[in-house]
Amino acid sequence: MRVNKICNESKMKFRCMASRIAGSATVRAVKGRRTLPTRAALVLTSDAVKKIKEILQNKSEYIGLKVGVRQRGCNGLSYTLDYATEKSKLDEEVIQDGVRVIIDRKAQLSLLGTEMDYIEGKLSSEFVFNNPNIKGTCGCGESFSV
């Protein structure tokens, strides 16, 4: 056997072992995996960044805003937005244009790839989440399902 001849002539034992292992290795065909582009956890629009900076301007005790989801409404989930005093170990953190947004660990999968915007209308102003993962919403737009 050629592998043994190479091993006998070799002065280094680790090369001999490597050639034996390589000689006996089997190769298996595996169906190729399609690679997906990575998406940011949350992207903020310039209007959202501006409003968050305005909200946190005189509130030094907070490190940013915390976004989450909770069971509520006729379609299952709704967004929550609160001041963040700390980031827990499993929370995701998004820092964009000097603004810090913490994503609650329970909301990370449902918010993946979401754009957070701030809209001012004649009668109301609000943060809006443009979420590509949503499968359905209720009539009032308060809750959603993924």
N, C-alpha and C positions, 0 to 999 in steps of 0.2 A: 504494500500500500504506500502511495506517495507521501501521505501525511506522516507516516512513521519514519520514512527515510529523512524527511526534513527535520523531524524531531531529533533523530540520532545525530545528525550533523550539526545541529544547533548547540551553541555553547550556553545559551540562556534558557532556563527551564520555563519561564513565563511565556516565551515565544512558542515553545513546544505546546504548552497547554492551549494557547490562543488558537494555534493552527488546528488542533484537534477539535476544539469547540466549533470553529468556523466550518470545519469539514463535515460536522454532523448536524449543523443547524438546518432547520426546515423553514421554509417561507410559505406564508399563507396569504392568499389574495383576499383583500378586504374592500368592500364597496367604498368608494371615495365619499368623503363628507363634504357637503357644500358649506363653505365658510360664509358667515353672515357678517355684515359690517357692524362694528360696535356702535352703540348709541349711548349718548350721555344720559345719566340718570334724570337730569332736569336741566332745561335750557331756559334762561330768562331773557325776555325781550328788553330793549332799552327803556321802555316805559315802566316795566316791572322793577328794573334796577333803580330807576329814579325814584319811584314811590317807596320802595323798601328803604332806600337811603333817607328819604324824608321821614318815614315812620320811626326809624331808629336814631335819628339825629341827636336828640337830647336824652337818650336812654342808655347810658353807659353800662348799666347793670346787665344788659342783654347782649349776647354774642351774635344774634341774628334772629331769623324767623325759622320756625319748625313746621314742616308740612307733613300731614299724615292723612290717613283715611279711617273712617269708622263706619260701623253698621248703622244705617239710617235711611229713611225715606222708603218710597215704594219700589225702588229698583236695587236696593242693596247697600251701596256704599256712597259716602259723601266725603268731600275734602274737609280737612281741618287745618287751620292756620293759627299759630300761636307764637308768642315770644319764646325764644330759646335762651335758657340760662346756662346750659351745658350740653355737651354732645356725649351720648353714651357710646360704649365700645362698638356696638353693632349698627349704629346709625350711619347713614351715608352723608357726606358733606359736599356741598357744591359751593365753590367760591368763584364768583364771576364779577368782574369790574368793581372789586372792593366790597361786594355784598356777599354775606354768608347765609346760606339756606341749608338747614339740617333736614334730612328726610328720615322720618321714623322708619325703623327696620321693618315694621309690618306693612308699610306702604311702598317699599322699594320696587317690588315686582309690578305692582299696578301702576306706578308712575314712570316706569322706564321709557325714555324717549319723549316725555311730555314737555311741552312748551308752556311756561308760565307767563302770562301777559297781564297788563293792567289797563282797563278800559274805563274812560270817563264819558258818560252820556249826559243828556240834559236832565234826566231824573235820577240817575244813580251812577255810582262808580264802584268797580269791583275787580278783584283778581279773577282771571279766567284761565282755566287749565285746558289746553288743546292736547288731548291725550289720544294717541293712535291705538291704544289697547282697549278702548271702550267698545263693548259689543251692543250696548243699549242704554238709553237714558229715559227718565220719566218725563212726563209732559211739562212739568215746571222747570226742569233742568237742574233740580237740586241734588238728585242722586243718579248713580250710574252702576253698570255691571261690567265686569271684565271677563 
